[in-house]
Amino acid sequence: MKLSNNFDARRLRPRPAKSWPLRLGAMLGALFAAFGILLAMAGAASLAGRAPTLGALNDSTGEAIVVLMLGLFLLWAGIAFWRRCRLRLRRPSGLGLSPHLLKKRD
């Protein structure tokens, strides 16, 4: 096979993505999830009638429900963000060939 002068085999492979932003995003998502767990536990403790853990923030039942819902939302959002970042970190970065072009294996 004849190669031309302007052929560069490195262009066939995609550049590896920088993983630092994804790692920082995964850490931020885990931090949000942990903070959500703490808020949800504080809201649940307020609803159960224990001593208020957040001071005057959740004295009433309505405020305790708001803290509980905010904690559950932060937990859900943190886990979703963490999972999305982890999936992008583990994505294979091989050649982008179609399956029908690859060698068949029996």
GITAQUI-V754678 format. One line per field, one symbol per residue. ss: DSSP state (H for helix, E for strand, L for the rest). phi: phi as a letter, one per 30 degrees, with the letter a starting at -180 (. if undefined). burial: I if it has 24 or more other C-alpha atoms within 12 Angstrom, else O. Layout:
ss->???
phi->???
burial->???
//
This chain:
ss->LLLLLLLLHHHLLLLLLLLHHHHHHHHHHHHHHHHHHHHHHHHHHHHLLLLLLLHHHHLLHHHHHHHHHHHHHHHHHHHHHHHHHHHHHLLLLLLLLLHHHLLLLL
phi->.dcddcdbddddcdddddcdddddddddddddddddddddddddddddjddddciddbdcdddddddddddddddddddddddddddddcddbcdccdddddddcc
burial->OOOOOOOOOOOOOOOOOOOOOOOOIIOIIIOIIIIIIIIIIIIIOIIOOOOOOOOOOIOOOOOIIOIIIIIIOIIIIIIOIIOOIIOOOOOOOOOOOOOOOOOOOO
//
